[in-house]
């Protein structure tokens, strides 16, 4: 299968995973007693222990989603590099490095929770859960920051080479900027997630139509 097609499918999967994350946070978490960042973040481990005990499959699905998110991210950036490296080799090489870092961080986030958290939940160790959640939260935000650079640089390369529609390139740049600053301005996360969903679906459509080998 051509890399462009693989990258297109990966971009669509990336966008759908973000939709899944939003649904879990907005719909499923409140039913488990986690009604806001103060509950499902690293601020209330007691509520998290109860929620994870009541619905372990929900959290396993989220953790598996992070693994897939990392894989999907590097695949569509690989496709973008193939598409634009002839004219912007240095920019796309750095973008791929950013995506590789994000992939590693997202996978680490998912594996730490899948492997390490069940024993903590069984022991009902609130202090250990708080520490573990602080680590995985940091990994997730760092992954978004690294992927933000990949988006930003890919968008800039797309504007320079006209390899993607101009509006899509601008959307990638916007998504990149938001992802880079989200650790300092958390409220922009929702806007950034919506922009990433739109850009992922649009990018997937463009790459799937590509005839570039």
C-alpha positions as CSV (number, residue, x, y, z in Angstrom):
1,X,0.0,0.0,0.0
2,X,1.3,3.4,-0.9
3,X,2.6,5.6,2.0
4,X,0.2,8.4,1.0
5,X,-2.8,6.1,1.4
6,X,-1.5,4.8,4.7
7,X,-0.9,8.4,5.9
8,X,-4.4,9.3,4.8
9,X,-6.0,6.5,6.7
10,X,-3.8,7.3,9.7
11,X,-4.9,11.0,9.6
12,X,-8.6,9.9,9.6
13,X,-7.9,7.5,12.5
14,X,-6.1,10.3,14.4
15,X,-9.2,12.5,14.0
16,X,-11.6,9.8,15.0
17,X,-9.6,9.0,18.1
18,X,-9.8,12.7,19.2
19,X,-13.6,12.5,18.7
20,X,-13.6,9.4,20.9
21,X,-11.6,11.2,23.6
22,X,-14.1,14.1,23.5
23,X,-17.1,11.7,23.8
24,X,-15.5,9.9,26.8
25,X,-14.8,13.2,28.6
26,X,-18.1,14.9,27.8
27,X,-20.5,11.9,28.1
28,X,-19.0,8.9,29.9
29,X,-16.9,10.6,32.6
30,X,-19.8,12.5,34.1
31,X,-21.7,9.2,34.5
32,X,-18.7,7.9,36.4
33,X,-18.7,10.9,38.7
34,X,-15.9,12.7,36.9
35,X,-17.5,16.0,36.0
36,X,-14.5,18.3,35.3
37,X,-10.8,18.6,35.1
38,X,-10.6,18.8,38.9
39,X,-12.0,15.3,39.0
40,X,-10.5,13.4,36.1
41,X,-7.2,15.2,36.2
42,X,-4.6,14.6,38.9
43,X,-6.6,16.5,41.5
44,X,-9.0,13.9,42.9
45,X,-7.5,10.4,43.0
46,X,-10.3,9.1,45.2
47,X,-12.9,9.7,42.5
48,X,-10.6,8.3,39.9
49,X,-10.2,5.1,41.9
50,X,-13.9,4.7,42.1
51,X,-14.4,5.4,38.4
52,X,-11.7,3.1,37.3
53,X,-13.0,0.3,39.6
54,X,-16.6,0.8,38.2
55,X,-15.6,1.0,34.5
56,X,-12.1,-0.4,33.8
57,X,-12.9,-0.9,30.1
58,X,-13.5,2.9,29.6
59,X,-10.0,3.7,30.9
60,X,-8.4,0.8,29.0
61,X,-10.0,2.1,25.8
62,X,-8.6,5.5,26.5
63,X,-5.1,4.1,27.1
64,X,-5.3,2.0,24.0
65,X,-6.4,5.1,22.2
66,X,-3.2,6.9,23.2
67,X,-1.1,4.0,21.7
68,X,-3.0,4.3,18.4
69,X,-2.7,8.1,18.5
70,X,1.0,7.9,18.6
71,X,1.2,5.4,15.8
72,X,-1.2,7.3,13.6
73,X,0.6,10.6,14.2
74,X,4.0,9.4,12.9
75,X,2.4,7.6,9.9
76,X,0.7,10.7,8.6
77,X,3.7,12.9,9.2
78,X,5.8,10.3,7.3
79,X,3.3,10.7,4.4
80,X,3.7,14.5,4.6
81,X,7.4,14.2,4.5
82,X,7.3,12.0,1.4
83,X,5.0,14.6,-0.2
84,X,7.2,17.6,0.6
85,X,10.7,16.6,1.4
86,X,12.0,17.3,-2.2
87,X,11.4,21.0,-1.7
88,X,11.7,21.4,2.1
89,X,13.9,18.5,3.3
90,X,15.1,20.1,6.5
91,X,11.7,21.4,7.6
92,X,10.1,18.0,7.1
93,X,13.0,16.2,8.8
94,X,12.5,18.3,11.9
95,X,8.7,17.7,11.7
96,X,9.3,14.0,11.6
97,X,11.5,14.2,14.7
98,X,8.7,16.0,16.5
99,X,6.2,13.4,15.5
100,X,8.6,10.6,16.6
101,X,8.9,12.2,20.0
102,X,5.1,12.6,20.2
103,X,4.7,8.9,19.2
104,X,7.1,7.7,22.0
105,X,5.4,9.9,24.6
106,X,1.9,8.9,23.7
107,X,2.8,5.2,23.8
108,X,4.6,5.6,27.1
109,X,1.4,7.3,28.5
110,X,-0.8,4.5,27.4
111,X,1.5,1.7,28.5
112,X,2.2,3.1,31.9
113,X,-1.6,3.2,32.6
114,X,-2.3,-0.2,31.1
115,X,0.6,-1.9,32.9
116,X,1.0,0.0,36.1
117,X,-2.4,1.4,37.1
118,X,-4.4,-1.8,37.7
119,X,-2.4,-2.8,40.8
120,X,-2.7,0.7,42.2
121,X,-6.5,0.7,41.7
122,X,-6.7,-2.8,43.3
123,X,-4.7,-1.5,46.3
124,X,-6.8,1.7,46.4
125,X,-3.6,3.7,46.8
126,X,-4.6,7.3,46.3
127,X,-1.1,8.7,46.7
128,X,0.4,6.3,44.1
129,X,-2.4,7.1,41.7
130,X,-1.9,10.8,42.1
131,X,1.8,10.4,41.3
132,X,1.1,8.1,38.3
133,X,-1.5,10.4,36.9
134,X,0.8,13.4,37.2
135,X,3.4,11.5,35.2
136,X,1.0,10.4,32.5
137,X,-0.6,13.9,32.3
138,X,2.9,15.3,31.7
139,X,3.6,12.7,29.0
140,X,0.3,13.5,27.3
141,X,0.9,17.3,27.3
142,X,4.5,16.9,26.2
143,X,3.4,14.6,23.4
144,X,0.9,17.3,22.2
145,X,3.7,19.9,22.4
146,X,6.0,17.8,20.3
147,X,3.3,17.0,17.8
148,X,2.4,20.7,17.6
149,X,5.9,21.4,16.2
150,X,5.2,18.7,13.5
151,X,1.9,20.3,12.6
152,X,3.4,23.8,12.6
153,X,6.4,22.9,10.4
154,X,4.3,20.7,8.1
155,X,1.9,23.6,7.6
156,X,4.7,26.0,6.8
157,X,6.2,23.5,4.3
158,X,2.8,23.1,2.7
159,X,2.4,26.9,2.3
160,X,5.9,27.0,0.7
161,X,5.4,24.1,-1.7
162,X,1.6,24.4,-2.3
163,X,1.5,20.6,-1.7
164,X,-1.7,21.0,0.3
165,X,-4.7,23.3,0.0
166,X,-3.8,26.7,1.4
167,X,-6.6,26.7,4.0
168,X,-5.5,23.2,5.2
169,X,-2.0,24.4,5.5
170,X,-3.1,27.4,7.6
171,X,-5.3,25.1,9.8
172,X,-2.2,22.9,10.4
173,X,-0.3,25.9,11.5
174,X,-3.1,27.0,13.8
175,X,-3.3,23.5,15.2
176,X,0.4,23.5,15.7
177,X,0.5,26.8,17.6
178,X,-2.3,25.8,19.9
179,X,-0.7,22.4,20.6
180,X,2.6,24.1,21.4
181,X,1.2,26.6,23.9
182,X,-1.5,24.3,25.5
183,X,0.7,23.5,28.5
184,X,0.7,27.2,29.4
185,X,-2.8,28.0,28.3
186,X,-5.0,24.9,29.1
187,X,-8.3,26.5,28.1
188,X,-7.3,26.5,24.4
189,X,-7.2,22.6,24.5
190,X,-10.8,22.3,23.4
191,X,-10.3,24.7,20.4
192,X,-7.1,22.9,19.5
193,X,-8.8,19.5,19.7
194,X,-11.6,20.7,17.3
195,X,-9.0,22.2,14.9
196,X,-7.1,18.9,15.0
197,X,-10.2,16.9,14.2
198,X,-11.0,19.0,11.2
199,X,-7.4,19.1,10.0
200,X,-7.1,15.4,10.5
201,X,-10.2,14.5,8.4
202,X,-9.3,17.1,5.7
203,X,-5.7,15.9,5.5
204,X,-6.9,12.3,5.4
205,X,-9.1,13.1,2.4
206,X,-6.3,14.9,0.6
207,X,-3.7,12.1,1.2
208,X,-6.2,9.4,0.2
209,X,-6.8,11.1,-3.1
210,X,-3.1,11.5,-3.8
211,X,-1.4,9.5,-6.6
212,X,2.0,10.2,-5.2
213,X,3.9,6.9,-4.7
